Structure formats: C-alpha cells, structure tokens
Amino acid sequence: MTAFNGFGDKALPFLKALGFHQDRDWFAENKALYESEVKGPLGDLVEAVSGRFQAEGVPLRGSRKTSLYRVYRDVRFSRNKDPYNTHASALMTRTGTKKDNGFVYVHISNERSFIASGFYGLDGPQLRAFRDLIVRESDAMRRLVKAMEKHGFTLDMSESLKRTPRGFDDIDDDDVIAWLRLKHFTFIDEIDNGIVPTPELADRMVRLGSLSVPFLDFGWRAIDPLRDEPAS
C-alpha cells in the first residue's frame, strides 16, 4: 500500500507562485518542483486512500495515472487564458476514472481546500432520475441526509434553482422541494490548510468516503439504469 505523509511545505507556496507566474517559461523552469511537491504527493494521497478504501470495502478507487486533474487549463472556451490551474485536485470513483459519477474529490489550494463526496454535473436524464428517486423514496433520502448530518456533514445547498423543476409542482414537503431544486448532490468537508502537509488529509478522505457509501449507493440506484443503456 502506498504511503501518504502529507504534501511538502513547498506545495502551497508553489501553487501561490504559479498564480503570479502564469508563464510557460517559468513553469518549465520549475516543473521539477511541481512534480516533487504537488503532483507526486497528490498521487501518493490517491493511491494510499484507494488502498484503504479497498481494505474497508468502500467501492471507490483511483490511481496517479487516472485520478489526477491536470495542471494545464483548457482555455479553448474560457475568457481566462491563464494556462495553469493554481490548485491540485483528484477524483476517486467506482471505475477509477474521472468520467464516472459518485465520487470522493479532493481540492487543495491557498484560497480553499476541501474534500467532497456525492454527485456533481449529472446530465439531464440522470438528474431527472435522481430527483424521481428522491420523490419515490423521500423517507430513505431523509434518513441518509440526517445520518450524514450527525457526523457534521450537510448537503451543499449553494447551487440551487429558484423554482422547483417542472413536473414536481405538486410536492409540498419542504425538505423534498429543497432537494429537488439542487443542481448537484454533494457533502463538503472544509479543510484547514494546516493539515495539508500531514497524513490527516488521507484520514479525512477515508472518513468522508466511508460515511458516504449509503448515499452513493442511493444515487447509483438512480443513475445506473441510464448508464447501462446502449447509446442511441
């Protein structure tokens, strides 16, 4: 099992400096520092957590080859043409790839570091299926949300629709209405950057991932039938 001992003391200072030096020559000169202080430890983190998930029966995995997001930004459709991300992030899923949904995600930056679990960016049919399941099994959804709340995690309500989606106008349960208006279904663990250089970061990922399994199973029941449908 890969060991994770924390990010080095130079990781966050490097990401901060990268924000000031959005320059390909500067990055080329400092790429070795990025590899050793940011990318390498992030790969160690993912593989260490993946091994612990496997040992605990959590159906999420990842590797340094498939789970890490690139430092290079896709600027083709963005007004911001800065070439580099100033954060480090990775996604762990059932397949170990970033194309799957139902995940544990880690995000490290000077501005905000956090771990997230749940479902993000579901396509239209998947989102509708998730909402339909919430309506059909509202009691189960309530139990899952309350179970996470007991451990200090609440659904992120920051991206919600102002109106209830079409087709759900007859719902009168305030909790269900709030869930139906969500664009994403995620629980967030905000991370103090003081633990970024420590093994505790892996512990926090394992804890959130383990606690999230019942909620992830709920969401997978909604979206898996669509996932398995042949392309039209």
VEXDREN-2710 file (C-alpha; in Angstrom, 1 decimal):
% VEXDREN-2710
k/r/px/py/pz
1/MET/0.0/0.0/0.0
2/THR/1.3/3.4/-0.9
3/ALA/2.1/5.7/2.0
4/PHE/1.0/9.3/2.2
5/ASN/2.9/11.5/4.6
6/GLY/1.4/14.8/3.6
7/PHE/2.2/17.4/1.0
8/GLY/5.6/19.1/1.3
9/ASP/6.0/22.5/2.8
10/LYS/6.6/23.9/-0.6
11/ALA/3.4/22.7/-2.2
12/LEU/1.1/25.6/-1.3
13/PRO/3.8/28.2/-1.9
14/PHE/4.4/26.8/-5.3
15/LEU/0.7/27.0/-6.2
16/LYS/0.6/30.6/-4.9
17/ALA/3.7/31.5/-7.0
18/LEU/2.1/29.8/-10.0
19/GLY/-0.8/32.3/-9.7
20/PHE/1.7/35.1/-10.2
21/HIS/3.7/33.4/-12.9
22/GLN/1.2/32.2/-15.5
23/ASP/4.1/31.8/-17.9
24/ARG/5.2/28.7/-19.7
25/ASP/8.9/29.5/-19.4
26/TRP/8.6/29.9/-15.6
27/PHE/6.6/26.7/-15.3
28/ALA/9.2/24.8/-17.4
29/GLU/12.0/26.1/-15.1
30/ASN/10.0/25.0/-12.0
31/LYS/8.3/21.8/-13.3
32/ALA/10.5/19.6/-11.3
33/LEU/9.3/21.4/-8.1
34/TYR/5.7/20.9/-9.2
35/GLU/6.3/17.2/-9.8
36/SER/8.0/16.6/-6.5
37/GLU/5.9/18.9/-4.2
38/VAL/2.4/18.8/-5.8
39/LYS/1.9/16.0/-8.3
40/GLY/3.9/13.3/-6.6
41/PRO/2.2/13.7/-3.2
42/LEU/-1.2/14.0/-4.8
43/GLY/-0.6/10.7/-6.5
44/ASP/0.5/9.2/-3.2
45/LEU/-2.6/10.5/-1.5
46/VAL/-5.0/9.0/-4.1
47/GLU/-3.2/5.6/-4.1
48/ALA/-3.0/5.5/-0.3
49/VAL/-6.7/6.3/0.1
50/SER/-7.6/3.8/-2.6
51/GLY/-5.8/1.1/-0.7
52/ARG/-7.6/1.9/2.5
53/PHE/-11.0/2.1/0.7
54/GLN/-10.3/-1.4/-0.7
55/ALA/-9.5/-2.7/2.7
56/GLU/-12.6/-1.2/4.2
57/GLY/-14.9/-2.3/1.4
58/VAL/-15.6/1.2/0.1
59/PRO/-16.3/0.9/-3.7
60/LEU/-14.1/3.8/-4.8
61/ARG/-10.6/3.7/-6.2
62/GLY/-8.1/5.7/-8.0
63/SER/-4.5/6.0/-9.2
64/ARG/-2.0/8.6/-10.0
65/LYS/-2.5/7.8/-13.7
66/THR/-6.3/8.1/-13.9
67/SER/-7.5/10.3/-11.0
68/LEU/-5.4/13.4/-11.0
69/TYR/-6.6/16.6/-12.8
70/ARG/-4.0/18.3/-15.0
71/VAL/-2.2/21.4/-14.0
72/TYR/-2.8/22.7/-17.6
73/ARG/-6.1/24.6/-18.0
74/ASP/-8.4/24.0/-21.0
75/VAL/-8.6/27.6/-22.2
76/ARG/-10.4/27.0/-25.5
77/PHE/-13.8/28.2/-24.4
78/SER/-12.7/30.4/-21.5
79/ARG/-12.2/34.2/-21.3
80/ASN/-9.5/33.5/-18.8
81/LYS/-6.5/32.4/-20.8
82/ASP/-4.2/31.7/-17.9
83/PRO/-2.5/28.4/-18.9
84/TYR/-2.2/26.8/-15.4
85/ASN/-4.5/25.8/-12.5
86/THR/-3.5/27.1/-9.2
87/HIS/-5.0/24.2/-7.3
88/ALA/-4.3/20.5/-7.1
89/SER/-7.3/18.1/-7.3
90/ALA/-8.2/14.5/-7.9
91/LEU/-11.4/12.4/-8.2
92/MET/-11.9/8.8/-7.0
93/THR/-14.8/6.8/-8.4
94/ARG/-16.0/3.2/-8.8
95/THR/-14.1/2.8/-12.1
96/GLY/-11.1/4.8/-11.0
97/THR/-11.6/7.3/-13.9
98/LYS/-12.7/10.9/-13.8
99/LYS/-15.6/10.1/-16.3
100/ASP/-17.7/8.3/-13.6
101/ASN/-20.1/9.9/-11.1
102/GLY/-20.5/9.2/-7.5
103/PHE/-17.1/10.1/-6.0
104/VAL/-14.8/11.4/-3.4
105/TYR/-13.0/14.5/-4.6
106/VAL/-10.0/16.4/-3.1
107/HIS/-9.1/20.0/-3.8
108/ILE/-6.0/21.8/-2.5
109/SER/-5.3/25.5/-2.9
110/ASN/-4.3/28.5/-1.0
111/GLU/-7.8/30.0/-1.3
112/ARG/-9.8/26.9/-0.2
113/SER/-9.1/23.3/0.4
114/PHE/-11.9/20.7/0.8
115/ILE/-13.0/17.2/0.3
116/ALA/-16.3/16.4/-1.4
117/SER/-18.4/13.3/-1.9
118/GLY/-21.6/12.7/-3.9
119/PHE/-22.7/13.5/-7.4
120/TYR/-21.8/16.6/-9.5
121/GLY/-22.7/17.6/-13.0
122/LEU/-25.3/14.9/-13.7
123/ASP/-26.7/15.1/-17.2
124/GLY/-30.4/15.8/-17.8
125/PRO/-31.7/12.3/-17.7
126/GLN/-29.5/11.3/-14.7
127/LEU/-30.6/14.4/-12.8
128/ARG/-34.3/13.6/-13.5
129/ALA/-33.8/10.0/-12.4
130/PHE/-32.1/11.2/-9.2
131/ARG/-35.0/13.6/-8.5
132/ASP/-37.6/10.9/-9.3
133/LEU/-35.9/8.6/-6.8
134/ILE/-35.9/11.3/-4.1
135/VAL/-39.7/11.7/-4.6
136/ARG/-40.3/7.9/-4.6
137/GLU/-38.1/7.3/-1.6
138/SER/-38.2/10.6/0.3
139/ASP/-38.0/8.8/3.7
140/ALA/-34.9/7.0/2.7
141/MET/-33.3/10.2/1.4
142/ARG/-34.2/11.9/4.7
143/ARG/-32.6/9.2/6.7
144/LEU/-29.4/9.4/4.6
145/VAL/-29.2/13.2/4.9
146/LYS/-29.8/13.0/8.7
147/ALA/-27.1/10.3/9.1
148/MET/-24.6/12.5/7.4
149/GLU/-25.6/15.5/9.5
150/LYS/-25.0/13.5/12.7
151/HIS/-21.4/13.3/11.6
152/GLY/-21.2/17.0/10.8
153/PHE/-21.8/16.9/7.0
154/THR/-24.7/18.7/5.3
155/LEU/-25.7/18.8/1.6
156/ASP/-24.2/21.7/-0.2
157/MET/-27.1/24.0/-1.0
158/SER/-25.1/26.7/-2.7
159/GLU/-26.2/25.8/-6.2
160/SER/-30.0/25.6/-6.1
161/LEU/-32.7/26.5/-8.6
162/LYS/-35.0/29.3/-7.6
163/ARG/-38.0/27.3/-8.7
164/THR/-39.0/23.7/-8.3
165/PRO/-38.2/21.8/-11.5
166/ARG/-41.0/21.2/-14.0
167/GLY/-43.0/18.0/-13.2
168/PHE/-42.7/18.3/-9.4
169/ASP/-45.2/21.1/-8.8
170/ASP/-47.4/19.0/-6.5
171/ILE/-44.7/18.3/-3.9
172/ASP/-45.5/20.0/-0.6
173/ASP/-42.7/18.6/1.6
174/ASP/-40.2/21.4/2.2
175/ASP/-37.2/19.1/2.5
176/VAL/-38.0/17.3/-0.7
177/ILE/-38.6/20.6/-2.5
178/ALA/-35.1/21.8/-1.4
179/TRP/-33.5/18.6/-2.6
180/LEU/-35.3/18.7/-5.9
181/ARG/-34.0/22.2/-6.5
182/LEU/-30.4/21.2/-6.1
183/LYS/-28.2/21.1/-9.2
184/HIS/-25.7/18.8/-7.5
185/PHE/-25.8/16.4/-4.5
186/THR/-22.6/16.8/-2.6
187/PHE/-21.3/16.8/1.0
188/ILE/-18.3/19.0/1.7
189/ASP/-15.6/18.7/4.3
190/GLU/-13.7/22.0/4.5
191/ILE/-10.0/21.5/5.2
192/ASP/-7.7/23.8/7.1
193/ASN/-4.5/24.1/5.2
194/GLY/-2.6/23.3/8.3
195/ILE/-3.4/19.6/7.7
196/VAL/-2.3/19.6/4.1
197/PRO/1.3/18.8/5.0
198/THR/0.1/15.9/7.3
199/PRO/-1.3/12.4/6.9
200/GLU/-4.6/13.6/8.4
201/LEU/-5.6/14.6/4.9
202/ALA/-5.9/11.0/3.9
203/ASP/-7.8/10.2/7.1
204/ARG/-10.3/12.8/6.3
205/MET/-10.8/11.5/2.8
206/VAL/-11.3/7.9/4.1
207/ARG/-13.8/9.1/6.8
208/LEU/-15.9/11.0/4.4
209/GLY/-15.8/8.3/1.7
210/SER/-16.8/5.6/4.2
211/LEU/-19.6/7.6/5.7
212/SER/-20.9/8.5/2.2
213/VAL/-21.3/4.9/0.9
214/PRO/-25.1/4.6/1.7
215/PHE/-25.7/7.9/0.0
216/LEU/-23.6/6.9/-3.0
217/ASP/-25.5/3.6/-3.3
218/PHE/-28.7/5.6/-3.3
219/GLY/-27.6/7.8/-6.2
220/TRP/-26.1/4.9/-8.1
221/ARG/-29.5/3.2/-8.0
222/ALA/-31.0/6.2/-9.7
223/ILE/-28.4/6.7/-12.5
224/ASP/-27.1/3.1/-13.1
225/PRO/-30.0/2.1/-15.3
226/LEU/-29.2/5.0/-17.6
227/ARG/-25.5/4.3/-17.5
228/ASP/-26.2/0.8/-18.8
229/GLU/-28.4/1.8/-21.6
230/PRO/-26.9/1.4/-25.1
231/ALA/-26.2/4.7/-26.9
232/SER/-29.0/5.7/-29.3
END
